[in-house]
Amino acid sequence: MAAAKRWIPLSLLGLLLLLVAGGAGAGPAGEWTPVTDDRLLNADREPHNWLQYYRTHNGWSHSPLKQIDTRNVKKLQVKWMMSLGELGEQQSFPMINNGIMIVTAANIPHNTVYALEAATGRLLWKWTRKTPEDLTAFARIHPQSRGVALYENTVIVPTLDAKLIALDAKTGKQVWEATTADYKDGYYLNSPPLVAKGLLITGPAGPGEMGIRGWAAAFEAKTGKEVWRFSTVPEPGQPGGDTWAGDSWQRGGGSIWLPPTYDAGTDTVFFGASNPSPFIDSVRRGDNLYTNSVLAVDRATGKLKWYYQYVPNDAWDYDTMNEHTVLTIKQNGKEIPAILSFQKPGFMYALDRRDGKLIYAKKFIKNVDWAEGIDMKTGRPIEAAGKRPVMGGEKVPICPALLGGRNWVPSSYNPETGLVYVPTMELCMKYGYVKEVKWTRGLAYVGVSWDAVMQGENAGAIRAYNPNTGDIVWEHWVKAPPIHSGILSTGGGLVFFQTMEGQFKALDAKTGKVLYEFNAGNLASTGPVSYAVDGKQYVAVVVGGKTRIRGWLGAERKLDHLLNMNFNGLLMVYGLPD
Amino acid sequence: MSGVRTTLLFLSLLVGLVGSGEARQAKTLAEITSTGSVTACADPDNLPFTSSDAQWPGYDVEVIRAVAAELGARAEFKWIGTRSARAAMRNLLEGECDLFPGLPVAPGFTEEYPQLAFSRAYYTMRHVVVVGTGRPLTGLADLRGLVTAVEALSAGDLFLLQRGYPRRSYRTQEAAFRAVQSGETPAALLWAPLAGWFLTRSSAVHLRLVPVSDPDLAVAFGVAFLKRDPALKHALDRAIERLEARGAIEGSLRRYGVPVGRAGARPGPSIEPARWVAAGNPLVTPVAEVRSVPPDFEEGRTIFQENCAECHRSDGRGGGSVPRLQQYPFGAEKRFIETVLNGRNSVGMPPWGGLLTEAQVRSVLAYVRVLVPTLDIPAGATPAAQARLIFGQICVTCHGREGAGTRLAPSLQAFRGTDEEFVEAVLDGRPGTAMAPFKSLVSVEMAQQIRQYVRDLGRLN
């Protein structure tokens, strides 16, 4: 072990250089370094890495790297690119651990994982797995992968047949595999699990559109063994079981689309449990707990600490999927530990993260007409009349569209500017229910038909909000709704994203002014991440578009220009000239 | 075009276009039973009558299989085109096949073929009026005040002409059906099996069929064969009787949506019974089990709306890389099923095999048939731009992106007809092919623009 000792001063020296340079971080390329619980809990101390989905447990999706800044960003150029080998919407966030990048691709019939040299794109290993041929409907329509989780020497892959598979991070060989649910029921995993203190915490896609019951669960990160499970739709007799008419709970929905955020201080995990199934409210009278709710769950036991339901008896697919950003709200000189979220129905909510008490709720987009506001006493929306369609009836004009005031891609919180950056949408719809709806195992159970309607010439904006007040500080309008334009803010005072038209952009985080623009020529399908290797900062983003775009936006002629774009899965990596 | 050829065949036969040929050796009953095999002539693509499709072989094929089983034999098929009636009949006259199902047992036809014998009729083909469910209509007399869609020069056309009823002629039975489906005309007078078939395949829930009992609009159909073995005639008649007693024939008819009603039924005449000597002792074997289920429109709607509409949209108009499913061509069923089951990865269509059964995909197709055509044309588009959009939204489905043809439809760049013929084909369709009429969607002027657009495409290439 003498040899190992010799290296210690050198690594200290590296750290020292990093501090002095205040720049792009150390990030030696080469050997895999174990991703320990400590490293994940303190991920903010590794500016050069992106070790987990939101980079840090608090859901900030922010990189402190500042080599690329407001002055030099105009020199940004593509450093390397890689074809992901799959067509269609690739939603992966690359993970970076000391110079090694892990990125995924998915489509029918494959889940694929690549390990690459993060500085060059050189392939280290590739793992691919065929999906079963009897995959269910929604996994076929949305066969996505949002990336992997890293734990110790393994890479943990969520699969389209609802498995968690651990790969050896050095070789790509499978270490263990855990079946989280029966995929033939319609469950699948598209998001990586949160890793917190030795547990993988996750939930499935599928329930809200397949008429099955959602759940959240924890598995041992070392073995995949299940530790606890929490149903997002209670049975009769359980708390909340009386919020479902008849046996509608059996088809209740409540997907967990995205990784939860985590507050280590209170050891609490914050899940967004999504819409009830089908989308038709009259089929399942009652509040339909815990759909469209944030669930504050004890990490170790899975015990529900509190919940807050945003949309009782949802009629519009206004589901709660987005991250609940863990931050501190300052109001009247007081500092309140909070979670802040921008929800699909067009309202942003700040909740006290200790008890779920509503701090404030506010419209964060212009076009919201399904509810006049949020009742501060009950926390429930004050619904406008006539916005719930009837089965087989006329379509109802309603704002926002079921794509939401925002969609699944992450917002970003920059602690230096103190602003939250959100890809918001100003899209309305004509929305109706089918005459009748029938559940069949393995097929979708939704029951709606809708046409997108734009309100002006632009269907969205990247907006910066003051989290303490909910006020808009600046906005950058974009023509196509930024459904998949995830946001990255950086220590360099920049906000990066890609438009649905294929423009990769950097905005000034303080003013929203466009500082850099590059035509990547491929529809956005996820958000960027930033990392550094050997002192050099990079911004990586997966693009790849979406066939579904036509189904979603096709009725709106102003968005015709999107329809002829291709959708090849591609990883783009940007950096400054050498 | 399915069914149409049989009607044309039938008409051309009635007006005596078909000559006679010289007989070779068709099998006798004894030869059929001893070899356990009998060959029937049939069109491979003439639903609901005959088809080479294993799952939907057509009711004439189902009947001939059941008849063969009654004779203790297995039915083999010689697949022949029936576009030319003369050529089709030659197969039977020259002994290429032993039996020919689905031929009219009517004097105008039987007298034309003195060398042929006919079984007892197993089905009397009548007419129906296709009309909206909301329209009160009890019989032909109610057509007096309506414009009725008919196939030009069809029995229905002539029937209405003789009575002086207002009518609008279309090139095919299917075009006339579609005219009612789209609301272009309030009613259509069509051959019952075709109307029933179209309705089943389109499952247009807003339409109903009103049976017509007029004997002038009814023809009996049976199996034709060479007059060689009197025992064969007897055995066939007995076989058909047994099948009728078991309801097997009616079952087949129903599977294809053929209206089966007793009202006003005219018993099918059995030709020249006295001349035949009762003989033969056919073995009785069970009818082959029904291997297919009819498409379930409701199931198709549910599957489509829940699983397909996200991309293809709830009205099936698609767009961009997502193909339009409205007016999905008849004759392209196989492609539809293959595409759905296998997916088309290059354009983002997921495979559905392993989840959906072929029967479910057929149900989806049945629903797709009812989707009403729409065009996505922005206001203010120039005529040339409109032609390009129409081409990209409709023509491309069969003729391919560059109009260079696919296995469904010929190259338009290679079109050698006159502009007038092109325009006519666009507006009225081409009978006997999968080319549908589009006059409900495009004007003469627009069809001319499309002609120009296709010509320009050819120049670019």
Interface residues (C-beta under 8 A of the other chain):
Chain A: L87 G88 N107 I108 P109 P132 E133 D134 L135 T136 A137 R140 I141 P143 V434 V437 K438 T440 G442 L443 A444 Y445 V446 G447 S449 T547 R548 I549 R550 G551 W552 G554 A555 R557 D560 L562 L563 N564 F567
Chain B: E298 T302 I303 Q305 E306 N307 A309 E310 C311 H312 R313 S314 R317 G318 G319 G320 S321 V322 G343 N345 S346 V347 G348 M349 P350 P351 W352 G353 G354 L355 D376 P378
